[in-house]
């Protein structure tokens, strides 16, 4: 969905409200605002797995921002450790799972934590866009942690 389509949405629709809640949760996760995350979760528990307007998730944003306590909180709140980003341009899975994101930032401890929480290396591999040579490096980091 492009920006014009997002703006033109019916502001009373559930889809619109979910995008707003997803965006709010993602912003709080990016900045490690755990109390606000808890309040949003209490009001709408499912928003922990909503995609924001960029197609990202709260867990992925917390990982990219290296918010360790927020990552732990989101996992405690049952954020889906296999939920990939969605391309807002094409509405398709774009391949960035929390596990792939942890490999991208080079955090082997977080990779291990995500694997222990049920993150699937296969889902990370299957959802990657075809032809990304850089992806192979990050997948090899995951494979290295899995084999150790």
Backbone torsions as a table, in degrees:
resi	resn	phi	psi	omega
1	UNK	NA	128.9	178.2
2	UNK	-86.5	172.8	-175.2
3	UNK	-61.1	-41.6	-179.9
4	UNK	-61.8	-41.5	178.6
5	UNK	-66.8	-38.4	178.8
6	UNK	-62.9	-45.2	-179.8
7	UNK	-65.2	-35.6	-176.8
8	UNK	-77.7	-7.3	-178.1
9	UNK	-61.9	153.9	172.8
10	UNK	-66.8	115.9	-175.3
11	UNK	-68.5	-9.0	177.0
12	UNK	-97.7	-3.9	-178.4
13	UNK	-73.7	151.4	177.9
14	UNK	-62.9	-38.6	180.0
15	UNK	-59.0	-44.8	179.9
16	UNK	-64.0	-47.5	-179.5
17	UNK	-61.7	-37.5	178.7
18	UNK	-67.0	-38.7	177.1
19	UNK	-62.7	-41.5	179.7
20	UNK	-64.6	-45.2	179.2
21	UNK	-65.1	-39.2	177.4
22	UNK	-63.1	-41.1	179.1
23	UNK	-66.2	-41.8	179.1
24	UNK	-62.2	-46.4	179.5
25	UNK	-62.8	-41.1	-179.7
26	UNK	-65.1	-40.8	178.4
27	UNK	-62.6	-46.2	-180.0
28	UNK	-62.0	-39.2	179.5
29	UNK	-67.2	-39.7	179.8
30	UNK	-59.2	-37.4	-176.9
31	UNK	-100.2	4.7	176.5
32	UNK	68.7	33.5	-178.9
33	UNK	-89.6	80.0	-171.6
34	UNK	-66.1	-35.5	179.3
35	UNK	-65.1	-39.9	177.9
36	UNK	-67.4	-36.3	177.1
37	UNK	-62.6	-44.8	179.2
38	UNK	-61.1	-41.2	179.7
39	UNK	-65.8	-43.6	177.6
40	UNK	-62.7	-41.9	-179.9
41	UNK	-64.1	-41.0	178.6
42	UNK	-61.3	-38.6	-178.8
43	UNK	-75.9	-37.7	-176.5
44	UNK	-146.8	85.4	-175.4
45	UNK	-55.7	-35.8	-177.1
46	UNK	-69.4	-14.2	-178.4
47	UNK	-67.2	-12.9	177.2
48	UNK	-62.3	-21.9	-179.7
49	UNK	-115.1	14.3	176.1
50	UNK	-75.3	150.8	170.7
51	UNK	-88.8	143.3	175.9
52	UNK	-84.8	-174.1	-175.7
53	UNK	-68.3	-15.3	176.4
54	UNK	-91.3	-7.0	-179.1
55	UNK	93.4	2.9	-179.3
56	UNK	-91.2	172.9	177.5
57	UNK	-117.6	164.8	178.8
58	UNK	-60.5	-42.3	-178.4
59	UNK	-64.5	-44.1	179.2
60	UNK	-63.8	-41.1	178.6
61	UNK	-64.6	-39.4	177.7
62	UNK	-64.9	-38.3	178.3
63	UNK	-65.3	-48.1	-179.8
64	UNK	-60.8	-31.6	-179.6
65	UNK	-90.4	-0.7	178.7
66	UNK	56.9	45.1	179.3
67	UNK	-93.9	82.4	-172.0
68	UNK	-56.4	-47.1	-178.1
69	UNK	-69.6	-31.4	177.7
70	UNK	-70.8	-39.1	176.1
71	UNK	-58.8	-47.5	178.8
72	UNK	-60.0	-43.6	179.5
73	UNK	-62.4	-47.7	-178.6
74	UNK	-61.9	-38.7	177.5
75	UNK	-67.4	-37.1	175.8
76	UNK	-62.8	-35.8	179.6
77	UNK	-82.6	7.6	175.6
78	UNK	73.2	36.7	170.7
79	UNK	-61.1	137.8	-177.2
80	UNK	-70.8	114.0	-177.3
81	UNK	-76.4	-2.5	177.8
82	UNK	-116.1	3.5	-176.0
83	UNK	-76.1	115.0	-178.9
84	UNK	-84.1	165.2	174.0
85	UNK	-68.7	160.6	177.1
86	UNK	-118.7	131.1	176.5
87	UNK	-69.8	119.7	-179.9
88	UNK	-73.6	-17.5	179.4
89	UNK	-76.2	-42.8	-175.5
90	UNK	-115.4	-5.8	-179.3
91	UNK	68.3	26.7	-178.3
92	UNK	-114.9	160.8	173.2
93	UNK	-62.8	133.9	-177.6
94	UNK	-110.3	-3.0	168.7
95	UNK	102.3	-7.4	-178.8
96	UNK	-89.6	96.1	173.1
97	UNK	-89.3	165.3	174.9
98	UNK	-55.4	-38.4	-179.7
99	UNK	-64.7	-46.0	178.0
100	UNK	-62.9	-39.4	179.4
101	UNK	-64.0	-41.7	177.4
102	UNK	-62.8	-38.2	176.3
103	UNK	-66.4	-38.6	179.1
104	UNK	-59.2	-41.1	-179.9
105	UNK	-86.6	-4.5	175.1
106	UNK	77.7	26.7	-177.4
107	UNK	-96.8	90.9	-176.9
108	UNK	-65.8	-33.8	177.5
109	UNK	-64.2	-41.8	178.9
110	UNK	-68.8	-37.9	175.8
111	UNK	-56.7	-47.1	179.7
112	UNK	-61.2	-44.2	179.8
113	UNK	-61.4	-43.3	179.4
114	UNK	-65.6	-40.6	177.3
115	UNK	-61.8	-42.8	178.6
116	UNK	-64.0	-27.9	179.2
117	UNK	-86.8	1.9	175.9
118	UNK	105.1	9.0	177.4
119	UNK	-64.7	138.4	-176.1
120	UNK	-104.5	119.5	174.2
121	UNK	-60.7	-31.9	-178.7
122	UNK	-67.7	-40.4	177.6
123	UNK	-63.9	-40.6	177.2
124	UNK	-59.8	-42.7	-179.7
125	UNK	-69.4	-43.7	-175.2
126	UNK	-69.2	-26.5	-175.2
127	UNK	-95.1	1.4	179.1
128	UNK	-74.7	143.8	174.2
129	UNK	-63.1	141.1	179.8
130	UNK	-68.0	141.3	173.5
131	UNK	89.6	5.2	177.6
132	UNK	-86.2	100.5	-178.0
133	UNK	-64.7	-33.8	178.8
134	UNK	-62.6	-30.4	-178.7
135	UNK	-59.1	-35.7	-177.4
136	UNK	-60.9	-36.0	178.0
137	UNK	-63.1	-47.1	-177.7
138	UNK	-67.2	-36.2	177.0
139	UNK	-66.4	-34.4	178.0
140	UNK	-67.4	-31.8	175.8
141	UNK	-64.4	-43.9	177.7
142	UNK	-61.1	-47.3	-179.8
143	UNK	-59.5	-37.8	179.4
144	UNK	-64.0	-43.2	179.1
145	UNK	-67.7	-39.4	179.1
146	UNK	-62.2	-41.0	-175.7
147	UNK	-78.7	-13.3	179.6
148	UNK	-94.2	NA	NA
